Amino acid sequence: MGENVEPGVYPLGKAQALAKELELDLVVISDKQEPFIARILEYKKFLYEQKKKQKELKSKQVKVTVKEVRFGPQTDEHDYDFKKKHAEKFLEEGSKLKTYVFFKGRSIIHKDQGEILLLRLAQDLEHVGKVDQMPKLEGKRMIMMMSPKKAAK
């Protein structure tokens, strides 16, 4: 990989000649400076290593998933408890939680019931999560966002 070439500043013509002589490629690394920074190396190998670095960086990223729980304005106690358990499980897994109350037809007149329901849920889940966005009406939905207090293990 260019072991015979002394590192240094070469004019473009000489760098191209050296690359041709070694049967390698002249790859421009940075064209933001004058003179350009280039290397003599195998281009395929260079691409492979770049892809490998990208894949490694991608695997180290934390993937945030958002789970949704939907309520109605007059959700009864059993349904509320059932959905609360699911919401708690999602937060314990480390997922963000989007809870919303969906108002159908004229049920929009019960906005206060929807807000009370979401605030009650936030209070019930405060041991596993914290509220990112307080209940806010967007169209026919009242949305509240929560995130886990500690990352999932």
C-alpha distance (Angstrom), angle and dihedral (degrees) to the residues before:
residue distance angle dihedral
M1 . . .
G2 3.76 . .
E3 3.83 95.8 .
N4 3.80 91.8 146.8
V5 3.82 93.0 54.1
E6 3.78 117.8 90.0
P7 3.81 109.8 -132.7
G8 3.75 112.7 -116.2
V9 3.77 145.8 95.6
Y10 3.80 113.8 -49.2
P11 3.79 130.1 176.8
L12 3.81 113.3 -108.2
G13 3.82 94.2 -107.3
K14 3.81 93.8 51.7
A15 3.84 92.2 45.5
Q16 3.81 90.1 52.0
A17 3.81 91.1 48.1
L18 3.82 91.7 49.8
A19 3.82 91.3 49.8
K20 3.80 91.2 49.6
E21 3.82 91.6 47.5
L22 3.83 91.7 52.0
E23 3.84 91.1 43.1
L24 3.80 90.4 -123.7
D25 3.80 134.6 118.2
L26 3.80 129.2 -98.3
V27 3.82 104.9 -132.8
V28 3.82 121.9 -168.9
I29 3.82 107.1 -135.5
S30 3.81 98.4 179.3
D31 3.78 127.7 10.1
K32 3.80 95.0 176.4
Q33 3.83 93.5 88.3
E34 3.78 132.5 61.1
P35 3.04 112.2 -100.3
F36 3.81 98.7 35.8
I37 3.78 117.8 -118.4
A38 3.80 111.4 -123.3
R39 3.78 136.9 165.3
I40 3.75 133.8 -152.5
L41 3.80 107.1 -131.1
E42 3.80 145.9 117.6
Y43 3.81 105.4 -69.0
K44 3.83 95.4 -153.3
K45 3.79 90.9 52.5
F46 3.81 89.9 47.4
L47 3.85 91.0 52.7
Y48 3.80 91.0 47.5
E49 3.80 91.8 53.0
Q50 3.81 91.7 46.8
K51 3.82 90.9 52.7
K52 3.79 90.0 47.1
K53 3.83 91.0 53.4
Q54 3.83 91.3 47.8
K55 3.80 91.3 50.5
E56 3.80 91.4 49.1
L57 3.82 91.9 50.6
K58 3.80 90.7 47.8
S59 3.80 92.4 51.6
K60 3.81 90.8 53.3
Q61 3.81 92.7 54.4
V62 3.78 117.9 104.2
K63 3.77 111.0 -120.4
V64 3.80 112.7 -142.8
T65 3.78 115.6 -155.5
V66 3.77 123.2 -165.8
K67 3.80 117.4 -148.7
E68 3.79 122.1 -165.0
V69 3.79 131.5 -143.3
R70 3.80 118.7 -172.0
F71 3.77 126.5 -155.9
G72 3.79 134.9 -179.2
P73 3.81 120.6 -134.2
Q74 3.82 91.6 -108.7
T75 3.81 99.1 41.0
D76 3.80 108.5 161.4
E77 3.81 124.6 -129.2
H78 3.82 98.7 -98.4
D79 3.82 93.7 49.5
Y80 3.80 90.0 46.1
D81 3.82 91.6 53.0
F82 3.81 91.8 46.4
K83 3.81 92.9 51.2
K84 3.80 91.7 42.1
K85 3.83 89.8 57.7
H86 3.80 90.4 51.9
A87 3.80 91.5 47.6
E88 3.81 90.3 49.9
K89 3.82 90.5 50.6
F90 3.83 91.0 50.5
L91 3.80 91.9 51.6
E92 3.82 91.9 46.9
E93 3.83 89.0 52.9
G94 3.80 88.4 57.0
S95 3.81 97.7 -108.2
K96 3.78 123.8 136.7
L97 3.78 114.3 -114.7
K98 3.79 127.7 -136.7
T99 3.79 110.8 -169.1
Y100 3.75 121.6 -177.4
V101 3.76 141.8 172.5
F102 3.79 112.1 -137.8
F103 3.79 115.2 -149.8
K104 3.82 115.6 -152.5
G105 3.79 121.6 -161.4
R106 3.79 112.8 -41.2
S107 3.80 94.3 -5.3
I108 3.83 86.1 96.1
I109 3.82 86.1 87.2
H110 3.84 86.4 72.7
K111 3.81 94.6 65.3
D112 3.79 90.4 132.7
Q113 3.83 91.4 57.2
G114 3.81 90.1 53.2
E115 3.78 92.5 49.9
I116 3.81 92.1 47.1
L117 3.82 89.5 50.5
L118 3.83 93.2 51.5
L119 3.80 93.5 45.1
R120 3.81 89.7 49.3
L121 3.81 89.2 52.0
A122 3.82 90.7 49.6
Q123 3.79 89.8 51.3
D124 3.83 92.3 47.6
L125 3.82 91.7 49.8
E126 3.81 99.0 41.4
H127 3.83 90.5 108.2
V128 3.84 91.6 63.5
G129 3.80 104.4 25.6
K130 3.76 146.3 21.9
V131 3.80 129.2 -136.2
D132 3.82 114.1 -106.7
Q133 3.78 96.3 177.4
M134 3.79 123.9 22.0
P135 3.82 117.6 -132.9
K136 3.80 109.2 -66.5
L137 3.80 128.3 177.3
E138 3.82 113.7 -123.5
G139 3.78 111.6 175.1
K140 3.80 107.7 -56.3
R141 3.80 93.6 -15.1
M142 3.77 131.9 80.2
I143 3.80 105.2 -153.9
M144 3.81 131.8 -163.1
M145 3.82 124.8 179.2
M146 3.81 124.4 -152.2
S147 3.80 133.2 -179.0
P148 3.81 130.2 -162.2
K149 3.81 117.7 -93.3
K150 3.80 93.4 -135.3
A151 3.79 130.3 20.7
A152 3.80 118.7 -97.8
K153 3.79 115.8 -100.0
